[in-house]
Amino acid sequence: LMQLTRSNITHPLVKDIASGILYSVLIFVVMLTIPLIGLFAWVLLPLPLLFYRLKIGRHAGAVILAVSIAIVALLTGSLIVNGLYLGSLMLTGLFLGECIEKNLRIEKTMIYTGLGLAGLFAFSLFFAALVQSQGIDQLVTGYIARYQAVSNAFFEEFARQYPDLGMDRQVFEQTSILFMTVLPSVLVCTYLCLALLNILLIRRLLKRHSIVLKQFEHLNRWQADDKLVFVFIGLSLMMFAASGGIKILLVNCLIIVSAVYFFQGLAIASYFFDKKQVPFLIKSFFFVLIAIQPFFMMMVVGCGLFDTWINFRKIDTEVKRT
């Protein structure tokens, strides 16, 4: 891979850097200006940096990241919020590029990317606390208080505009508290899904250029380690016996482990779709249905979990670890 040094700053390299910046900023602008499309466009934010990181190297990728964040900060006037938000999503692409270049398997790629983002989040939290001269606990408490204030304002406005719906304030507040309780695991699962989607996208994109990522060639045969089921069962049992902060921690851990079985369930579905040669549109409709319907999502989790014992795909032990 080409590295960014004085001796090789050529027109193709400059063009690739400019293209990476343009695509990254364009996706972010679409997210801000077209909310409906922006709901889905954020998934693509890591892709330009991931592609150009693999194409022109780590240093050039860092330039794309830094310049993109600077442009977004100038456009929005918010370095802390929009800059860090864009940076975290784009860094997903940078971390994935590092893992792919080292030919790491899907498990290590997802884990290392997640740890990298967690480190970024911890640093950002510490930096924000330092800038605002507050403790981290005070900063987090402040964010929660602002979230509750925004939620209450939203409820009052919604109840005023749609009085016929008869929304229960107590139910709304309980839902809001529940969301804040599971927010850490929801963020982890969201970023894991983001990483997986970009792996699938870059795999397809590179395949068009006759480049095959062998470590990701048979993802529909992937299966979690059999011992993970004991972690799932143990967390489930301890959750009912625990209370307070311990219970919140266990619930979040259980959701993250469930996400692993969700990915395994998706692999099973993809395996049978490919085996039966199901048309692309039908497969797409099925996966969208899973994404928007919690019932189908739970079915996929259950399918992944019970695959530990049933082995739906009947894959030999030597093959299913590839």
N, C-alpha and C positions, 0 to 999 in steps of 0.2 A: 504494500500500500504506500502511496505517495505521502510524504511528510511535508509539512509547511516550513520550508527554510528559504533563505534568500536565493539559494542556487536553483530552486525549482518553482518559483512563483511565475508560472506561465499563464497564458491566456485561458486555457482550459480549466486550470485550477481556480483562477479568479472567477471564471464563469460559474463553476460548480458551487463555490462559496456564495456568490450572489444569488444563485438559484435556491440554495438551501435557506438563505435568509428570507428571500421573497416568499417561498412557499410557507415557511413558518409564520411569518407576520400575516400573510394573507389568510391563513386558517384562523388565526387569532382574531383578525378583523371581522371575519365572517361570524365567529362566535359572538362578538359584541353587537354586530349590526343586524344579524338575522337570527333571532332567538330560536326559531323552530329548527333551522338547520344546525344552529350552534349546539343543540342538545346532542347531536351526533358527531359534529365536526371535531370536538375536543379529543375524540378517540384517535384522530389522525395526527395530532400535534407531534408525537414522538417520531413519526415515520420519516419526515424529511431529514432530520438529524441522524436517524438510524441509517438511512440509505447513504447519505454523504459521508457519514463516519466510516462506513465500510468501503466506500469508493475512494476517498481522498485522505483518510487518516484521522488520527486523534486530534492533532493540533488544529487542523482545518475545521474539524467538528467543534472544537472549543471556540473558535472565532465565530462560527455560525451561531452558537449558543449565546455568546456575550453580546454580539451586535443585535441579535433578535430581541433580547431582553431590553437592551438600551433603547431600541426603536419603540417597542411597546410602552416602555416607561415614559418616553417623550410624548407618545400619542395619547396616553391615558392620564399622565400626570401622577401615576401611582407606582412607585418602584416596589414598595413593600408588599402590596396586595397582588397586583397584576404581574409584576416582575417575578415574584417568587412562585406564583401560580403557574405562569408560563414556564419558568425555569424548572420546576419540579416535573412537569409533563415532558419537556424536552429532554431533561436529564435521563428520563426513562429510556429514550432512544439511545443516548450516549452509553448508558450502562449495558443495554442490550447489545450494542455494537461491540463493546469490549468482550462480553461473554461469547458472542458468536465468533469473533475473531480467534478466541482461544479454544473453539470447538467444544465448549462445555455442553453437557446434556441439559435437557429441558428443566430438570429439577434444580440443578445448580444455577442455571440461568435465571430462573424465577426467584430463587432464594437470594442470590447475590444482588440482583436488581432491587428486590424488596429491602434488603439491608442497607443498600446504598441510599435509597430514598428515605428510609427511616433515619439514617444519619443526617441527611440533609434537613429533614423536619426538625430533629433535635437541635441542630446548629441554628436553624432559623428561629426556633423558639427562644433559644438562649440569646441570640443576637437581638431579637425584638425586645426581650426583657431588659437587656443591657441598654439599648437605645432609649427605652421609656423609663429607665431607672426603677424597675419593678422586679419583684421576685417572680419566678416562673409560676408559682401557685396563684399569685395575684393576677398575673396576666391571663391564665386559663380561666380563673373565676370571672374576670372581666368579660372575656369572650362569651362565656356561658350566660352571663347576665344580659349581654347585648342580644344574644340569640333569643332568650326568653322575651325580651322587650319587643323584638321584631315579630316574634310568633304571636304575642298578645295583640299587637297592632294589626297583624294580618287577620287574626280571628275577628276582632271588632269590625274591621272594614268588610270582611266577607259576610259576617252576620248582618251588617247594616244593609248591604246590597242585595242579599238573598235571605230575607227573613222567613220565607216559606219553607226553607230547608230544615229549620229548627235544630241547628247544630248545638250539641251539648258542650258547654265550655269545659266541664270537668273531663269529659272523654278526650277533648282536644289537648288539654294540658297533660293528661296521662300519656297520650301518644307522643307528645313533644318530649316528655321526660324519657320515655322508652327509646326514642330516637337518639337522644344524647347519651344514653347508657351504652348503646351498641355502636355509637359513631366510630370509635377506634377500629373495630373489626370491619365495619362497613367500608371505611377508607382503605384498609389493607386489602380487602377483597376486590374493591374497585380498581386499585392499582394492579393487582394480579391479573384481573380480566383485561385491563389496558395493555399490560405486557404481553399476554397471550395473543390478543388480537393483532398487535403489531408484529409479533413473531409470524403469525399466519400470513399477514399482509406482505411482509418483507420476503417470506419464502416464495409466495406467488410472484412477487415483483422480480426477484432474482432469477426465478425459473424462466421468465420471459427472456432473460439475458443469458440463458443456458448455463446458469450457475445453480447447483444443487447443494442445499445445506443438509448433508447426510445425517447429522445428529437430530434433525427435525423432519426427516423424510417419512417416518411411520408414527406420527403422533397419535393416530387413531388406534394404535396398539398399546398406548401407554397405560400403566397401572400403578397406583400408589403402593408403597411398601405394605405388605400384609400386616405388619406389626402396628400400623397406624390405627387399625380398628380397635385395639386395646386402649389407645389414647382417647378415641371417640367415646367408647363405653365408659371409661373411667371419668372423663369430664362430665358426661351425662349424669352419672350416679352422684358425683360430688356436688354438682350444681344444685340438686334438690336438698342436700344436707347443709349447704353453706348459706350464708346470709351476708348482707352488707357489701363492703367492697370486694371481699373474696368471691362472692357470687357474681358480681359484675365482671370481674376478671375471668372467671370460669366461663361465663356466657360468651364473652368476646372470643376466648380461645376456642370454644366449641363451634362458633360461627366460622372461624378461620379454617378449622379442620373440615367442617362441612363443605367449605369452598373447594378443598382438595378433592373430595368425592364428587362434587359438582363437575369439576374438570374431567374426572374419570368417567362420569355419566355421559358427558359430551363426547368423549372419545369413543365410547360404546356406540352412541347414536351415529357418529360419523363413520365408524367402521361398517355398520350395517347399511348405511346409505350408499357407501362406496361399493360394498359387496353386491347390493341389489341394483346399482347404477341408477339411483333415484335422480331425476332431473334437478338442476341447480335451483330453479325457482321454488320447487317444493321443499328442498333442504333449507333454503333461505327463510321461507315462511315458517318452518318448524322452529328454527333457531330464534327468530324474532318472537314467536309465540312463547318460547321459554323465557326470553328476556323480559317480557311484559306481564307474564302470568305467574304469580307466586306458586300456584298449585302445580303447574308443569315444572317449575324450577325445583320444587321439593321432590317431585317424581324422579327427576334426573339425579338429584342427590341420593335418593334411595336406591336407584339403579346402580350408581357408582359404589355405594356402600355394600350392597348385597353381591356385587360382582366379586367381592373378596372370597365368598364361599361358592357361588354358583358358577363363576367364570363363563359369562354369557358368550364371549367370543371364542371360547375353546382354544385359546392360544397356549402353545407349549411354554413352559417356564423359561426356556432359553430364548424364545422369540419375543415374549411379551415385555421383556426388559429392554428391548432395543429402542 
